[in-house]
Amino acid sequence: MMKRIVGALVGREMAQRRGGSGVGGAAMGWAAMGVLRRMGPLGTVLGGAYVAKKVLGRRRNKPRI
C-alpha cells in the first residue's frame, strides 16, 4: 500500500517538473512503481525522500505574505 502511494507521489512530482498532464504523471508513476518495487524497502525510502525534498523545496521558494 505504501509503495503505491509513494509511486503516485513520485509520478505527480515528475509530471509537474516536466509540465506534463495527469496521464503522463500516471504513466511515470507506474514506471517508478515498478522500479521501486524491485528495489524493495530501500526503493520506498528513496522515493519518499525524493518527494519530501521536492515538497520542502517548494515550501522554501513560496513567497510569504
N, C-alpha and C positions, 0 to 999 in steps of 0.2 A: 504494500500500500504506500509506504513512504517513498519507494523508488518511483512510483507513478507520479506522485506529487512533485518530486524533485525534477523528474523528466519533463513534466509540463511547465514548470517554472523556468527551467533552462531553455526550453523551446521558446517561451514567451520573450525571455531576455534576448535570445539570439535574433528573433524576428524584429524586435524593437531596434536592435543595433543595426540591422540591415534595412530597416524601413519596410519590412515585408508585411504580408497580410496574416490573418488568423490561420489560414490554411497552410501557409508556408511555415508558420511557427509550430503548428501541429505536426507537420512532417519533420521538422528539425527536432522537435521534442521526442518524436517517435524514434528517430535515429539516435538521439542522445540516450534515450532509454535503453536501447539495445547495447550501446557501449557501456553504460553504467551497470547494466545487469551483468555483463561479462567480467567487470572489474570487481564485483562483489560489494561488500560493505565499504571498501575504500572508494569505490565509484560514487556511492551515495554521499559520502562525506565530501568528496571533491566537488560534486555537483552542487551540494548545499553551500559550500564555501564560495563557489562561483556566483551563485545567486545572491548570497549575502554581501559579497563585495560590490556587486552592481547596485544593489539597493542602498547600501551605505554611501556609495559614490554619488548617487542621485540626491540623497538627502543633504550631503555636504554642498553640492552645487546649487541647491534650491535657494533662491533669494528669500530672505526673511522680511516680513512686512512689519 
